Amino acid sequence: MAEAESAGNTMSSSVAAIAAMAEKLARSVGKAAWQAGTTFLVLGLPLLFVVEREMQIQQMEYERNSQMKTLLGGPPAVNNSYY
């Protein structure tokens, strides 16, 4: 009978240890996700906005140059930078 109680205590302590490790892992993953998310918001989003703005400026310059060449009678410009 004492052996059964000892085995039960060992099993419950193992389950408790696994539960504690799972909780610690969940906290660590949560912290890492928080850090990755805030880093993206602080660094990534502004970079995306700047890149998008730069692409819009380049597209407007290309269209303006194309219109100018058309008005001046030259051949239309070919935009190879987007392909």
Phi, psi and omega in degrees: 000321180295326179294322179294319178293321179296317178295321178295319178294319179296318180293317180291326177289327176294317178297319179295321179294319179295319179296320179294319179294321179296320178295317179296319178297317180297319178296317180297317178295320178297317178296317180296319179295319178298314180296317179296318180295314181291324177297317178298317181295321184280320184255320188285313183298313177300323178296317178300319179295319180294317180296316179298317179296318179297320178296321178295319179296316179297319179296318179295319178296319179298314180296320179295316178295322178296318178294320180296318179294323178294317179294324182275356176090007179277170178292148180295146181288146176253126182263101179266352184286345182261001182242000000 
